[in-house]
Amino acid sequence: MKIGYADHHEDRLFLENIGGRMPYTSATLRKVEIGVAAIAQNQFGPITWAASPMYIRAWNKNAVLPPGNPDEIAGTAVHLIDSWFRHHARLNTLLVHPPETTQKNQIINTTYSRLFRKIKDIIRLGGRVTLDDFGAFEARWNDARTVRGVAFAPSPGFREGTKAGLILRDDQAPE
């Protein structure tokens, strides 16, 4: 399946939501091989494949999976996609002098997009991003330093608040 195109002057392509494009209904890891081909005169050249496959969790929004935790069973779990997260986070309430609606929405969307992209870029480069009262995202390597992955370490407030079903800042977490 073709998942994206880049112009001749671009040196990277961000591939997002690959799992949602898979035709599978289970949330299992699938081996995905990524290849790149040049295009000239409406013809694709030979494919150059990545040195190793990636393992991506297959996800299909139409899949019906059994509830897996008490919040899902009770119907209290909330699952947000990016656009709903932006809506529910209500960044617009932070604007002191709200502009008209179209411009306000553009400011909000740009802010979130840049935030998420920056976090991903820092992790991609092997760095770490820490968000107060939430946690740290970082790149992690295997012992041989041949395979890099991503990790999230929750902050004390986030970890203890999640256990208790509360929203806690780090300074409110029991020690």
VMD Tcl script that builds the backbone (N, CA, C; Angstrom):
set m [mol new atoms 525]
animate dup $m
set s [atomselect $m all]
$s set {name element resname resid chain x y z} {
  {N N MET 1 A 0.847 -1.169 0.000}
  {CA C MET 1 A 0.000 0.000 0.000}
  {C C MET 1 A 0.894 1.235 0.000}
  {N N LYS 2 A 0.527 2.238 -0.738}
  {CA C LYS 2 A 1.262 3.503 -0.755}
  {C C LYS 2 A 0.745 4.366 0.387}
  {N N ILE 3 A 1.686 4.900 1.194}
  {CA C ILE 3 A 1.254 5.684 2.346}
  {C C ILE 3 A 1.722 7.126 2.306}
  {N N GLY 4 A 2.489 7.508 1.303}
  {CA C GLY 4 A 2.898 8.896 1.254}
  {C C GLY 4 A 3.836 9.192 0.112}
  {N N TYR 5 A 3.981 10.465 -0.185}
  {CA C TYR 5 A 4.873 10.937 -1.229}
  {C C TYR 5 A 5.691 12.094 -0.690}
  {N N ALA 6 A 6.869 12.252 -1.198}
  {CA C ALA 6 A 7.711 13.391 -0.832}
  {C C ALA 6 A 8.279 13.987 -2.109}
  {N N ASP 7 A 8.518 15.271 -2.098}
  {CA C ASP 7 A 9.100 15.943 -3.251}
  {C C ASP 7 A 10.604 15.662 -3.307}
  {N N HIS 8 A 11.224 15.935 -4.443}
  {CA C HIS 8 A 12.636 15.598 -4.641}
  {C C HIS 8 A 13.565 16.320 -3.668}
  {N N HIS 9 A 13.186 17.473 -3.163}
  {CA C HIS 9 A 14.062 18.229 -2.269}
  {C C HIS 9 A 13.875 17.848 -0.801}
  {N N GLU 10 A 12.886 17.018 -0.478}
  {CA C GLU 10 A 12.649 16.623 0.911}
  {C C GLU 10 A 13.560 15.465 1.292}
  {N N ASP 11 A 14.057 15.510 2.528}
  {CA C ASP 11 A 14.950 14.439 2.955}
  {C C ASP 11 A 14.334 13.565 4.047}
  {N N ARG 12 A 13.065 13.824 4.437}
  {CA C ARG 12 A 12.391 12.945 5.373}
  {C C ARG 12 A 10.893 12.964 5.129}
  {N N LEU 13 A 10.280 11.882 5.554}
  {CA C LEU 13 A 8.841 11.718 5.407}
  {C C LEU 13 A 8.312 11.191 6.733}
  {N N PHE 14 A 7.358 11.880 7.340}
  {CA C PHE 14 A 6.772 11.440 8.591}
  {C C PHE 14 A 5.589 10.529 8.274}
  {N N LEU 15 A 5.629 9.337 8.808}
  {CA C LEU 15 A 4.565 8.363 8.588}
  {C C LEU 15 A 3.794 8.219 9.889}
  {N N GLU 16 A 2.555 8.651 9.897}
  {CA C GLU 16 A 1.743 8.590 11.100}
  {C C GLU 16 A 0.478 7.791 10.831}
  {N N ASN 17 A -0.033 7.170 11.875}
  {CA C ASN 17 A -1.274 6.411 11.832}
  {C C ASN 17 A -1.218 5.253 10.831}
  {N N ILE 18 A -0.077 4.598 10.736}
  {CA C ILE 18 A 0.032 3.444 9.843}
  {C C ILE 18 A -0.877 2.322 10.330}
  {N N GLY 19 A -0.940 2.134 11.653}
  {CA C GLY 19 A -1.783 1.081 12.210}
  {C C GLY 19 A -3.243 1.238 11.834}
  {N N GLY 20 A -3.712 2.462 11.696}
  {CA C GLY 20 A -5.098 2.709 11.313}
  {C C GLY 20 A -5.375 2.437 9.850}
  {N N ARG 21 A -4.332 2.310 9.047}
  {CA C ARG 21 A -4.504 2.015 7.619}
  {C C ARG 21 A -4.480 0.522 7.331}
  {N N MET 22 A -4.124 -0.268 8.341}
  {CA C MET 22 A -4.063 -1.717 8.147}
  {C C MET 22 A -5.467 -2.288 8.128}
  {N N PRO 23 A -5.689 -3.289 7.305}
  {CA C PRO 23 A -7.041 -3.850 7.194}
  {C C PRO 23 A -7.359 -4.885 8.272}
  {N N TYR 24 A -6.636 -4.884 9.379}
  {CA C TYR 24 A -6.855 -5.876 10.426}
  {C C TYR 24 A -7.782 -5.327 11.498}
  {N N THR 25 A -8.479 -6.220 12.183}
  {CA C THR 25 A -9.387 -5.784 13.232}
  {C C THR 25 A -8.850 -6.064 14.627}
  {N N SER 26 A -7.711 -6.717 14.742}
  {CA C SER 26 A -7.153 -6.975 16.073}
  {C C SER 26 A -6.026 -5.992 16.348}
  {N N ALA 27 A -5.760 -5.783 17.611}
  {CA C ALA 27 A -4.708 -4.845 18.000}
  {C C ALA 27 A -3.395 -5.588 18.223}
  {N N THR 28 A -3.006 -6.404 17.256}
  {CA C THR 28 A -1.768 -7.178 17.366}
  {C C THR 28 A -0.651 -6.474 16.624}
  {N N LEU 29 A 0.579 -6.790 17.030}
  {CA C LEU 29 A 1.740 -6.228 16.332}
  {C C LEU 29 A 1.902 -6.915 14.986}
  {N N ARG 30 A 2.163 -6.135 13.965}
  {CA C ARG 30 A 2.376 -6.666 12.614}
  {C C ARG 30 A 3.733 -6.198 12.109}
  {N N LYS 31 A 4.406 -7.074 11.400}
  {CA C LYS 31 A 5.689 -6.710 10.809}
  {C C LYS 31 A 5.410 -5.892 9.548}
  {N N VAL 32 A 5.973 -4.693 9.494}
  {CA C VAL 32 A 5.762 -3.800 8.364}
  {C C VAL 32 A 7.120 -3.453 7.760}
  {N N GLU 33 A 7.239 -3.654 6.476}
  {CA C GLU 33 A 8.471 -3.303 5.782}
  {C C GLU 33 A 8.239 -2.010 5.013}
  {N N ILE 34 A 9.148 -1.075 5.174}
  {CA C ILE 34 A 9.024 0.239 4.548}
  {C C ILE 34 A 10.016 0.319 3.390}
  {N N GLY 35 A 9.529 0.755 2.250}
  {CA C GLY 35 A 10.381 0.919 1.080}
  {C C GLY 35 A 10.166 2.269 0.426}
  {N N VAL 36 A 11.162 2.716 -0.311}
  {CA C VAL 36 A 11.102 4.004 -0.989}
  {C C VAL 36 A 11.431 3.788 -2.462}
  {N N ALA 37 A 10.672 4.442 -3.323}
  {CA C ALA 37 A 10.913 4.357 -4.761}
  {C C ALA 37 A 10.879 5.756 -5.354}
  {N N ALA 38 A 11.755 5.997 -6.296}
  {CA C ALA 38 A 11.761 7.281 -6.999}
  {C C ALA 38 A 10.661 7.272 -8.064}
  {N N ILE 39 A 10.164 8.465 -8.380}
  {CA C ILE 39 A 9.140 8.596 -9.411}
  {C C ILE 39 A 9.684 9.537 -10.479}
  {N N ALA 40 A 9.624 9.095 -11.722}
  {CA C ALA 40 A 10.035 9.939 -12.851}
  {C C ALA 40 A 9.115 9.632 -14.024}
  {N N GLN 41 A 8.599 10.660 -14.635}
  {CA C GLN 41 A 7.703 10.531 -15.788}
  {C C GLN 41 A 6.560 9.558 -15.497}
  {N N ASN 42 A 5.961 9.740 -14.315}
  {CA C ASN 42 A 4.827 8.921 -13.869}
  {C C ASN 42 A 5.142 7.436 -13.733}
  {N N GLN 43 A 6.402 7.086 -13.604}
  {CA C GLN 43 A 6.808 5.691 -13.431}
  {C C GLN 43 A 7.578 5.555 -12.112}
  {N N PHE 44 A 7.320 4.476 -11.384}
  {CA C PHE 44 A 8.047 4.205 -10.153}
  {C C PHE 44 A 9.322 3.443 -10.476}
  {N N GLY 45 A 10.417 3.852 -9.829}
  {CA C GLY 45 A 11.676 3.140 -9.973}
  {C C GLY 45 A 11.714 1.944 -9.035}
  {N N PRO 46 A 12.865 1.274 -8.960}
  {CA C PRO 46 A 12.972 0.126 -8.054}
  {C C PRO 46 A 12.832 0.562 -6.592}
  {N N ILE 47 A 12.300 -0.328 -5.777}
  {CA C ILE 47 A 12.083 -0.029 -4.363}
  {C C ILE 47 A 13.352 -0.322 -3.575}
  {N N THR 48 A 13.744 0.619 -2.734}
  {CA C THR 48 A 14.837 0.407 -1.788}
  {C C THR 48 A 14.190 0.187 -0.427}
  {N N TRP 49 A 14.421 -0.984 0.153}
  {CA C TRP 49 A 13.771 -1.359 1.409}
  {C C TRP 49 A 14.630 -0.974 2.601}
  {N N ALA 50 A 13.976 -0.649 3.706}
  {CA C ALA 50 A 14.685 -0.359 4.952}
  {C C ALA 50 A 15.433 -1.617 5.392}
  {N N ALA 51 A 16.513 -1.434 6.143}
  {CA C ALA 51 A 17.351 -2.554 6.556}
  {C C ALA 51 A 16.602 -3.572 7.419}
  {N N SER 52 A 15.658 -3.106 8.230}
  {CA C SER 52 A 14.898 -4.035 9.070}
  {C C SER 52 A 13.447 -3.582 9.129}
  {N N PRO 53 A 12.539 -4.533 9.344}
  {CA C PRO 53 A 11.118 -4.168 9.421}
  {C C PRO 53 A 10.800 -3.460 10.724}
  {N N MET 54 A 9.666 -2.769 10.738}
  {CA C MET 54 A 9.155 -2.151 11.953}
  {C C MET 54 A 7.967 -2.995 12.406}
  {N N TYR 55 A 7.724 -3.011 13.710}
  {CA C TYR 55 A 6.561 -3.714 14.230}
  {C C TYR 55 A 5.552 -2.663 14.681}
  {N N ILE 56 A 4.394 -2.697 14.058}
  {CA C ILE 56 A 3.371 -1.683 14.286}
  {C C ILE 56 A 2.088 -2.370 14.728}
  {N N ARG 57 A 1.446 -1.757 15.707}
  {CA C ARG 57 A 0.196 -2.322 16.206}
  {C C ARG 57 A -0.923 -2.025 15.225}
  {N N ALA 58 A -1.538 -3.088 14.730}
  {CA C ALA 58 A -2.659 -2.926 13.807}
  {C C ALA 58 A -3.848 -2.386 14.580}
  {N N TRP 59 A -4.514 -1.422 14.018}
  {CA C TRP 59 A -5.664 -0.815 14.671}
  {C C TRP 59 A -6.679 -0.472 13.607}
  {N N ASN 60 A -7.906 -0.793 13.866}
  {CA C ASN 60 A -8.969 -0.489 12.938}
  {C C ASN 60 A -10.128 0.071 13.747}
  {N N LYS 61 A -10.541 1.304 13.433}
  {CA C LYS 61 A -11.583 1.960 14.228}
  {C C LYS 61 A -12.905 1.211 14.186}
  {N N ASN 62 A -13.092 0.338 13.207}
  {CA C ASN 62 A -14.328 -0.425 13.118}
  {C C ASN 62 A -14.242 -1.752 13.865}
  {N N ALA 63 A -13.064 -2.053 14.421}
  {CA C ALA 63 A -12.892 -3.308 15.134}
  {C C ALA 63 A -13.693 -3.278 16.440}
  {N N VAL 64 A -14.272 -4.399 16.778}
  {CA C VAL 64 A -15.000 -4.522 18.032}
  {C C VAL 64 A -14.170 -5.423 18.936}
  {N N LEU 65 A -13.527 -4.801 19.929}
  {CA C LEU 65 A -12.700 -5.547 20.862}
  {C C LEU 65 A -13.426 -5.632 22.200}
  {N N PRO 66 A -13.287 -6.745 22.900}
  {CA C PRO 66 A -13.956 -6.851 24.209}
  {C C PRO 66 A -13.362 -5.856 25.201}
  {N N PRO 67 A -14.168 -5.347 26.145}
  {CA C PRO 67 A -13.628 -4.418 27.136}
  {C C PRO 67 A -12.512 -5.093 27.926}
  {N N GLY 68 A -11.459 -4.334 28.198}
  {CA C GLY 68 A -10.314 -4.938 28.839}
  {C C GLY 68 A -10.043 -4.463 30.244}
  {N N ASN 69 A -10.728 -3.460 30.743}
  {CA C ASN 69 A -10.458 -2.985 32.095}
  {C C ASN 69 A -11.764 -2.511 32.730}
  {N N PRO 70 A -11.765 -2.319 34.052}
  {CA C PRO 70 A -13.010 -1.923 34.738}
  {C C PRO 70 A -13.631 -0.632 34.204}
  {N N ASP 71 A -12.810 0.346 33.790}
  {CA C ASP 71 A -13.377 1.582 33.259}
  {C C ASP 71 A -14.107 1.338 31.946}
  {N N GLU 72 A -13.568 0.472 31.104}
  {CA C GLU 72 A -14.255 0.153 29.849}
  {C C GLU 72 A -15.525 -0.638 30.115}
  {N N ILE 73 A -15.466 -1.570 31.063}
  {CA C ILE 73 A -16.652 -2.360 31.402}
  {C C ILE 73 A -17.743 -1.465 31.977}
  {N N ALA 74 A -17.360 -0.502 32.832}
  {CA C ALA 74 A -18.341 0.411 33.445}
  {C C ALA 74 A -18.790 1.502 32.486}
  {N N GLY 75 A -18.109 1.641 31.366}
  {CA C GLY 75 A -18.474 2.670 30.403}
  {C C GLY 75 A -17.958 4.052 30.762}
  {N N THR 76 A -16.975 4.129 31.667}
  {CA C THR 76 A -16.439 5.431 32.064}
  {C C THR 76 A -15.138 5.785 31.353}
  {N N ALA 77 A -14.573 4.848 30.602}
  {CA C ALA 77 A -13.321 5.126 29.892}
  {C C ALA 77 A -13.574 6.116 28.762}
  {N N VAL 78 A -12.621 6.985 28.524}
  {CA C VAL 78 A -12.719 7.959 27.445}
  {C C VAL 78 A -11.539 7.739 26.515}
  {N N HIS 79 A -11.809 7.562 25.245}
  {CA C HIS 79 A -10.771 7.394 24.242}
  {C C HIS 79 A -10.888 8.560 23.265}
  {N N LEU 80 A -9.822 9.344 23.147}
  {CA C LEU 80 A -9.872 10.531 22.305}
  {C C LEU 80 A -8.906 10.406 21.141}
  {N N ILE 81 A -9.376 10.736 19.946}
  {CA C ILE 81 A -8.466 10.899 18.822}
  {C C ILE 81 A -7.956 12.337 18.878}
  {N N ASP 82 A -6.968 12.635 18.076}
  {CA C ASP 82 A -6.300 13.931 18.144}
  {C C ASP 82 A -7.263 15.113 18.102}
  {N N SER 83 A -8.202 15.125 17.162}
  {CA C SER 83 A -9.083 16.287 17.027}
  {C C SER 83 A -9.968 16.461 18.256}
  {N N TRP 84 A -10.434 15.367 18.854}
  {CA C TRP 84 A -11.256 15.468 20.059}
  {C C TRP 84 A -10.415 15.858 21.259}
  {N N PHE 85 A -9.159 15.397 21.291}
  {CA C PHE 85 A -8.268 15.806 22.371}
  {C C PHE 85 A -8.101 17.319 22.351}
  {N N ARG 86 A -7.886 17.876 21.181}
  {CA C ARG 86 A -7.726 19.318 21.048}
  {C C ARG 86 A -8.974 20.042 21.557}
  {N N HIS 87 A -10.136 19.513 21.207}
  {CA C HIS 87 A -11.401 20.122 21.633}
  {C C HIS 87 A -11.555 20.051 23.154}
  {N N HIS 88 A -11.306 18.875 23.730}
  {CA C HIS 88 A -11.505 18.686 25.168}
  {C C HIS 88 A -10.443 19.381 26.013}
  {N N ALA 89 A -9.230 19.573 25.477}
  {CA C ALA 89 A -8.179 20.237 26.243}
  {C C ALA 89 A -8.469 21.725 26.420}
  {N N ARG 90 A -9.283 22.285 25.556}
  {CA C ARG 90 A -9.761 23.657 25.671}
  {C C ARG 90 A -8.641 24.695 25.775}
  {N N LEU 91 A -7.698 24.620 24.869}
  {CA C LEU 91 A -6.623 25.608 24.829}
  {C C LEU 91 A -7.193 27.011 24.634}
  {N N ASN 92 A -8.345 27.114 23.962}
  {CA C ASN 92 A -8.921 28.431 23.685}
  {C C ASN 92 A -9.261 29.194 24.965}
  {N N THR 93 A -9.450 28.500 26.084}
  {CA C THR 93 A -9.740 29.204 27.336}
  {C C THR 93 A -8.503 29.912 27.876}
  {N N LEU 94 A -7.324 29.568 27.359}
  {CA C LEU 94 A -6.091 30.209 27.803}
  {C C LEU 94 A -5.797 31.506 27.056}
  {N N LEU 95 A -6.508 31.724 25.961}
  {CA C LEU 95 A -6.273 32.932 25.177}
  {C C LEU 95 A -6.886 34.124 25.897}
  {N N VAL 96 A -6.073 35.126 26.215}
  {CA C VAL 96 A -6.541 36.294 26.958}
  {C C VAL 96 A -7.513 37.123 26.125}
  {N N HIS 97 A -7.153 37.387 24.892}
  {CA C HIS 97 A -8.014 38.142 23.988}
  {C C HIS 97 A -8.354 37.233 22.812}
  {N N PRO 98 A -9.397 36.395 22.963}
  {CA C PRO 98 A -9.710 35.445 21.900}
  {C C PRO 98 A -10.019 36.139 20.574}
  {N N PRO 99 A -9.341 35.747 19.509}
  {CA C PRO 99 A -9.665 36.280 18.187}
  {C C PRO 99 A -10.949 35.632 17.666}
  {N N GLU 100 A -11.328 35.982 16.469}
  {CA C GLU 100 A -12.529 35.379 15.902}
  {C C GLU 100 A -12.312 33.875 15.740}
  {N N THR 101 A -13.400 33.116 15.635}
  {CA C THR 101 A -13.389 31.658 15.730}
  {C C THR 101 A -12.422 30.975 14.762}
  {N N THR 102 A -12.421 31.353 13.494}
  {CA C THR 102 A -11.553 30.695 12.522}
  {C C THR 102 A -10.083 30.861 12.892}
  {N N GLN 103 A -9.704 32.080 13.245}
  {CA C GLN 103 A -8.314 32.337 13.619}
  {C C GLN 103 A -7.972 31.617 14.925}
  {N N LYS 104 A -8.899 31.591 15.870}
  {CA C LYS 104 A -8.686 30.914 17.150}
  {C C LYS 104 A -8.438 29.422 16.908}
  {N N ASN 105 A -9.263 28.788 16.089}
  {CA C ASN 105 A -9.085 27.367 15.781}
  {C C ASN 105 A -7.756 27.113 15.098}
  {N N GLN 106 A -7.340 28.015 14.223}
  {CA C GLN 106 A -6.061 27.865 13.539}
  {C C GLN 106 A -4.901 27.958 14.546}
  {N N ILE 107 A -4.992 28.892 15.491}
  {CA C ILE 107 A -3.956 29.028 16.529}
  {C C ILE 107 A -3.876 27.745 17.364}
  {N N ILE 108 A -5.031 27.226 17.773}
  {CA C ILE 108 A -5.078 26.010 18.593}
  {C C ILE 108 A -4.487 24.829 17.831}
  {N N ASN 109 A -4.940 24.608 16.612}
  {CA C ASN 109 A -4.452 23.475 15.822}
  {C C ASN 109 A -2.965 23.576 15.552}
  {N N THR 110 A -2.486 24.762 15.239}
  {CA C THR 110 A -1.058 24.951 14.984}
  {C C THR 110 A -0.240 24.683 16.238}
  {N N THR 111 A -0.728 25.161 17.376}
  {CA C THR 111 A -0.018 24.958 18.641}
  {C C THR 111 A 0.110 23.476 18.962}
  {N N TYR 112 A -0.989 22.748 18.910}
  {CA C TYR 112 A -0.942 21.316 19.206}
  {C C TYR 112 A -0.078 20.569 18.198}
  {N N SER 113 A -0.245 20.865 16.935}
  {CA C SER 113 A 0.542 20.167 15.914}
  {C C SER 113 A 2.033 20.374 16.138}
  {N N ARG 114 A 2.424 21.609 16.427}
  {CA C ARG 114 A 3.843 21.885 16.661}
  {C C ARG 114 A 4.337 21.204 17.931}
  {N N LEU 115 A 3.510 21.191 18.966}
  {CA C LEU 115 A 3.894 20.527 20.206}
  {C C LEU 115 A 4.134 19.038 19.968}
  {N N PHE 116 A 3.176 18.357 19.366}
  {CA C PHE 116 A 3.320 16.926 19.124}
  {C C PHE 116 A 4.492 16.641 18.193}
  {N N ARG 117 A 4.638 17.426 17.150}
  {CA C ARG 117 A 5.729 17.227 16.196}
  {C C ARG 117 A 7.084 17.432 16.873}
  {N N LYS 118 A 7.176 18.436 17.747}
  {CA C LYS 118 A 8.440 18.712 18.438}
  {C C LYS 118 A 8.792 17.567 19.382}
  {N N ILE 119 A 7.800 17.066 20.128}
  {CA C ILE 119 A 8.061 15.931 21.015}
  {C C ILE 119 A 8.550 14.741 20.194}
  {N N LYS 120 A 7.872 14.428 19.101}
  {CA C LYS 120 A 8.273 13.301 18.260}
  {C C LYS 120 A 9.673 13.504 17.688}
  {N N ASP 121 A 9.981 14.716 17.273}
  {CA C ASP 121 A 11.289 14.991 16.673}
  {C C ASP 121 A 12.406 14.836 17.702}
  {N N ILE 122 A 12.196 15.325 18.919}
  {CA C ILE 122 A 13.214 15.196 19.964}
  {C C ILE 122 A 13.446 13.723 20.293}
  {N N ILE 123 A 12.381 12.950 20.415}
  {CA C ILE 123 A 12.509 11.521 20.698}
  {C C ILE 123 A 13.201 10.818 19.533}
  {N N ARG 124 A 12.829 11.177 18.316}
  {CA C ARG 124 A 13.432 10.563 17.124}
  {C C ARG 124 A 14.936 10.771 17.109}
  {N N LEU 125 A 15.376 11.910 17.606}
  {CA C LEU 125 A 16.804 12.222 17.622}
  {C C LEU 125 A 17.512 11.654 18.853}
  {N N GLY 126 A 16.784 10.864 19.660}
  {CA C GLY 126 A 17.400 10.233 20.816}
  {C C GLY 126 A 17.293 11.031 22.091}
  {N N GLY 127 A 16.474 12.069 22.100}
  {CA C GLY 127 A 16.364 12.935 23.266}
  {C C GLY 127 A 15.250 12.557 24.208}
  {N N ARG 128 A 14.948 13.470 25.121}
  {CA C ARG 128 A 13.954 13.256 26.170}
  {C C ARG 128 A 13.134 14.537 26.334}
  {N N VAL 129 A 11.833 14.382 26.533}
  {CA C VAL 129 A 10.937 15.503 26.778}
  {C C VAL 129 A 10.191 15.221 28.075}
  {N N THR 130 A 10.263 16.158 29.028}
  {CA C THR 130 A 9.568 16.005 30.303}
  {C C THR 130 A 8.496 17.084 30.412}
  {N N LEU 131 A 7.275 16.668 30.699}
  {CA C LEU 131 A 6.153 17.586 30.882}
  {C C LEU 131 A 5.740 17.526 32.349}
  {N N ASP 132 A 5.775 18.669 33.034}
  {CA C ASP 132 A 5.413 18.720 34.453}
  {C C ASP 132 A 4.044 18.110 34.688}
  {N N ASP 133 A 3.915 17.391 35.771}
  {CA C ASP 133 A 2.659 16.771 36.202}
  {C C ASP 133 A 2.135 15.737 35.211}
  {N N PHE 134 A 2.967 15.302 34.286}
  {CA C PHE 134 A 2.545 14.300 33.302}
  {C C PHE 134 A 3.574 13.191 33.195}
  {N N GLY 135 A 4.781 13.497 32.734}
  {CA C GLY 135 A 5.806 12.474 32.635}
  {C C GLY 135 A 6.845 12.801 31.590}
  {N N ALA 136 A 7.692 11.810 31.322}
  {CA C ALA 136 A 8.800 11.991 30.385}
  {C C ALA 136 A 8.703 10.994 29.242}
  {N N PHE 137 A 8.927 11.488 28.042}
  {CA C PHE 137 A 9.016 10.664 26.845}
  {C C PHE 137 A 10.493 10.615 26.474}
  {N N GLU 138 A 10.992 9.438 26.112}
  {CA C GLU 138 A 12.403 9.372 25.753}
  {C C GLU 138 A 12.676 8.191 24.834}
  {N N ALA 139 A 13.787 8.298 24.134}
  {CA C ALA 139 A 14.262 7.195 23.299}
  {C C ALA 139 A 15.016 6.231 24.208}
  {N N ARG 140 A 14.793 4.947 24.018}
  {CA C ARG 140 A 15.504 3.922 24.784}
  {C C ARG 140 A 16.140 2.941 23.810}
  {N N TRP 141 A 17.321 2.503 24.145}
  {CA C TRP 141 A 18.062 1.563 23.292}
  {C C TRP 141 A 18.161 0.204 23.972}
  {N N ASN 142 A 18.300 -0.852 23.158}
  {CA C ASN 142 A 18.584 -2.156 23.738}
  {C C ASN 142 A 20.034 -2.169 24.214}
  {N N ASP 143 A 20.447 -3.231 24.912}
  {CA C ASP 143 A 21.800 -3.287 25.478}
  {C C ASP 143 A 22.885 -3.153 24.418}
  {N N ALA 144 A 22.646 -3.704 23.230}
  {CA C ALA 144 A 23.650 -3.642 22.167}
  {C C ALA 144 A 23.624 -2.307 21.423}
  {N N ARG 145 A 22.672 -1.442 21.773}
  {CA C ARG 145 A 22.489 -0.131 21.121}
  {C C ARG 145 A 22.278 -0.267 19.612}
  {N N THR 146 A 21.512 -1.304 19.245}
  {CA C THR 146 A 21.211 -1.518 17.830}
  {C C THR 146 A 19.744 -1.266 17.510}
  {N N VAL 147 A 18.894 -1.274 18.525}
  {CA C VAL 147 A 17.459 -1.061 18.319}
  {C C VAL 147 A 16.982 0.023 19.280}
  {N N ARG 148 A 16.366 1.045 18.722}
  {CA C ARG 148 A 15.845 2.142 19.534}
  {C C ARG 148 A 14.332 2.022 19.616}
  {N N GLY 149 A 13.810 2.336 20.771}
  {CA C GLY 149 A 12.372 2.348 20.993}
  {C C GLY 149 A 11.993 3.622 21.725}
  {N N VAL 150 A 10.722 3.752 22.051}
  {CA C VAL 150 A 10.261 4.930 22.776}
  {C C VAL 150 A 9.683 4.478 24.108}
  {N N ALA 151 A 9.856 5.299 25.118}
  {CA C ALA 151 A 9.338 4.972 26.447}
  {C C ALA 151 A 8.657 6.193 27.038}
  {N N PHE 152 A 7.685 5.930 27.887}
  {CA C PHE 152 A 7.015 6.983 28.635}
  {C C PHE 152 A 7.121 6.628 30.105}
  {N N ALA 153 A 7.661 7.538 30.908}
  {CA C ALA 153 A 7.762 7.357 32.354}
  {C C ALA 153 A 6.841 8.372 33.006}
  {N N PRO 154 A 5.746 7.929 33.606}
  {CA C PRO 154 A 4.803 8.877 34.202}
  {C C PRO 154 A 5.397 9.587 35.407}
  {N N SER 155 A 4.989 10.825 35.606}
  {CA C SER 155 A 5.412 11.585 36.782}
  {C C SER 155 A 4.655 11.040 37.998}
  {N N PRO 156 A 5.107 11.360 39.227}
  {CA C PRO 156 A 4.414 10.860 40.424}
  {C C PRO 156 A 2.931 11.256 40.480}
  {N N GLY 157 A 2.621 12.491 40.132}
  {CA C GLY 157 A 1.231 12.935 40.159}
  {C C GLY 157 A 0.367 12.194 39.158}
  {N N PHE 158 A 0.893 12.006 37.969}
  {CA C PHE 158 A 0.139 11.294 36.930}
  {C C PHE 158 A -0.058 9.828 37.328}
  {N N ARG 159 A 1.015 9.188 37.801}
  {CA C ARG 159 A 0.966 7.769 38.174}
  {C C ARG 159 A -0.019 7.546 39.326}
  {N N GLU 160 A 0.131 8.318 40.408}
  {CA C GLU 160 A -0.727 8.118 41.578}
  {C C GLU 160 A -2.161 8.581 41.314}
  {N N GLY 161 A -2.317 9.638 40.541}
  {CA C GLY 161 A -3.654 10.100 40.187}
  {C C GLY 161 A -4.400 9.087 39.348}
  {N N THR 162 A -3.691 8.449 38.417}
  {CA C THR 162 A -4.316 7.429 37.577}
  {C C THR 162 A -4.762 6.243 38.429}
  {N N LYS 163 A -3.921 5.836 39.372}
  {CA C LYS 163 A -4.285 4.720 40.259}
  {C C LYS 163 A -5.544 5.035 41.056}
  {N N ALA 164 A -5.655 6.286 41.515}
  {CA C ALA 164 A -6.786 6.686 42.362}
  {C C ALA 164 A -7.984 7.189 41.566}
  {N N GLY 165 A -7.817 7.366 40.264}
  {CA C GLY 165 A -8.903 7.916 39.458}
  {C C GLY 165 A -9.096 9.400 39.681}
  {N N LEU 166 A -7.990 10.110 39.972}
  {CA C LEU 166 A -8.032 11.549 40.245}
  {C C LEU 166 A -7.058 12.285 39.339}
  {N N ILE 167 A -7.214 13.597 39.254}
  {CA C ILE 167 A -6.246 14.438 38.566}
  {C C ILE 167 A -5.374 15.050 39.646}
  {N N LEU 168 A -4.075 14.676 39.654}
  {CA C LEU 168 A -3.162 15.172 40.676}
  {C C LEU 168 A -1.949 15.829 40.039}
  {N N ARG 169 A -1.476 16.913 40.664}
  {CA C ARG 169 A -0.189 17.481 40.303}
  {C C ARG 169 A 0.887 16.653 41.006}
  {N N ASP 170 A 2.120 16.795 40.578}
  {CA C ASP 170 A 3.204 16.054 41.198}
  {C C ASP 170 A 3.337 16.371 42.682}
  {N N ASP 171 A 3.143 17.638 43.070}
  {CA C ASP 171 A 3.291 18.007 44.476}
  {C C ASP 171 A 2.129 17.520 45.343}
  {N N GLN 172 A 1.069 16.979 44.732}
  {CA C GLN 172 A -0.066 16.421 45.477}
  {C C GLN 172 A 0.036 14.915 45.647}
  {N N ALA 173 A 0.985 14.303 44.953}
  {CA C ALA 173 A 1.123 12.838 45.008}
  {C C ALA 173 A 1.666 12.412 46.365}
  {N N PRO 174 A 1.091 11.352 46.930}
  {CA C PRO 174 A 1.643 10.865 48.199}
  {C C PRO 174 A 3.064 10.359 47.999}
  {N N GLU 175 A 3.869 10.552 49.019}
  {CA C GLU 175 A 5.278 10.150 48.895}
  {C C GLU 175 A 5.506 8.739 49.318}
}
mol reanalyze $m
mol bondsrecalc $m
mol representation Tube
mol addrep $m
